[in-house]
Amino acid sequence: MRAFTALAAAELRLLARDPASLFFMVAFPLMLLVLKRGDSGAVPGYLAMIAAIGGMGALPGLLASYRERKVLKRLATTPISPVLLLGAQLVAQVAAGLAGSALLVVVTIAVFGAQPPGNVVLLAAAFLLCSVMVCALGFVIAAVVRNTRGASLIGMLVMFPMIFLSGAAVPRKVLPGSLRQIGDFLPLTPAVEALGDAWSGTAAVFPLLILAGIIVAATAAGAALFRWE
Amino acid sequence: MEVIEVTDLRKSYGDTVAVDGVTFTVRAGETFGIVGHNGAGKTTTVECLIGLRRGDAGTVRVLGEDPARRRRALAQRLGVQLQDSSLPERLKVAEALRLFGALYRDAADWRRVMDRWGLRPLARKAFGDLSGGQRQRLMLALALVGDPEVVVLDELTTGLDPIARRETWRLIGELKAAGTTVVLVSHYFDEIEALCDRVAVLARGRVAATGTTGELVARTGTASLEEAYLALEGADR
């Protein structure tokens, strides 16, 4: 447990030192909120976006670079278990996303005077599921694409359309019908729904179940496909 | 007492035979050298020793355990420095030592390891900003932070300047004096000669000869380990 905590803490510190992660997970959502004049209706989507940027935008390239530069191989000669090694990456990403999200929610309420979320516990649960889900997808990308540049690129290519079509960056209402239909099949869509429901306080279990299902499927696929070197 | 026993180890990657029946033993407290060409099977042998790979045939025992089955338990007692492995670019020297210390049940005090290897002045420097020699020194220190009984060092002094090399030799001497078993993989013959009690010469996946430098030199009727190596490697061809 001490080893796991030390590793997760080190990874979180590294994320905080990375200007790109810091910008996209903290400053960028705040900028969007300001552009939206503090409209709290957009915030649940932004929370999903923060998670997606970390889990799919950053994580695949990070893991691929650790593999390519033999960081994973070096760690594999220490007593830490490989599962915990990947688990520490996940915890760091989730914690960073949680910090960025908490800041965004606080600013929305404190600066723009929005109503607090209807169900904070459910909102936190939805965010955790959403964050773990996108990280699981990130693991699958890092498992399938072997080199660093490729994994980063594919991560971005998957993440960007997804945040636009799932309702995370812009409301799905404004999308043309055909694009909206694509969104129905994207894993981030139920995450945006779950976060929106929790924000408004109308608890719905179904989107959460879908997220849990995607987590199980993606983790299984990632575990089967992942290569350490 | 034998700390490492490798018996008829074989490993192929597809059609390429990397290790073709390697046998050697390393005694407790010994500094044991493995020399050989690139492609002679050194790295594969080392990776089987530390449990990163499983041989196709033969047995490997390190401290009485099978590394392929008991990698994590063994890792508690093993220190490893791998050829060209690295760390996250933004991780600082002190953080790396503290982190690796936390991965072991009975680690050495990472601050003392940092002082001993002259890394204190670099404590707040990021891995990505270190010179080649500084990186090598850090990776060596990380191999020792778990306070291991057996240390496996692959290409110990590659990238070090002559002064740093001598300093590293001195520290390996200290390890030896403290009773640590050291396996040194190298193609620097002066290093093997200076540090190792016994040497295994690997050629094309096999052990061409094992013995002290003196024995190998006498057996081949040559004047140095390097010449003995060339004679053995040629004889094997």
Contacts between the chains, C-beta under 8 A, distances in Angstrom:
chain1	res1	chain2	res2	distance
A	2	B	102	5.6
A	3	B	102	5.6
A	3	B	103	4.6
A	5	B	102	7.9
A	6	B	98	7.4
A	6	B	99	5.4
A	6	B	102	3.6
A	6	B	103	7.1
A	7	B	99	6.7
A	7	B	102	7.8
A	7	B	103	7.5
A	10	B	91	6.7
A	10	B	95	6.2
A	10	B	99	4.9
A	13	B	95	7.2
A	14	B	88	5.5
A	14	B	90	5.3
A	14	B	91	6.3
A	17	B	90	4.7
A	18	B	90	6.9
A	66	B	88	7.3
A	69	B	85	7.8
A	69	B	86	4.6
A	70	B	82	6.7
A	70	B	84	6.4
A	70	B	85	3.9
A	70	B	86	6.0
A	71	B	85	7.1
A	71	B	86	5.9
A	71	B	87	6.0
A	71	B	88	6.3
A	73	B	52	7.1
A	73	B	82	6.4
A	73	B	85	5.6
A	74	B	80	7.9
A	74	B	82	5.8
A	74	B	85	3.9
A	74	B	86	7.3
A	74	B	87	7.3
A	74	B	139	7.8
A	74	B	142	7.9
A	75	B	103	8.0
A	76	B	52	6.2
A	77	B	50	5.4
A	77	B	51	7.9
A	77	B	52	6.7
A	77	B	75	6.3
A	77	B	78	7.4
A	77	B	80	4.1
A	77	B	82	6.8
A	78	B	75	5.7
A	78	B	100	6.7
A	78	B	103	4.5
A	78	B	104	7.2
A	78	B	146	7.3
A	79	B	72	5.1
A	79	B	73	7.8
A	79	B	75	4.3
A	79	B	76	5.0
A	79	B	103	5.9
A	79	B	104	6.2
A	79	B	105	7.3
A	79	B	146	7.9
A	80	B	72	7.9
A	80	B	103	5.2
A	81	B	72	6.3
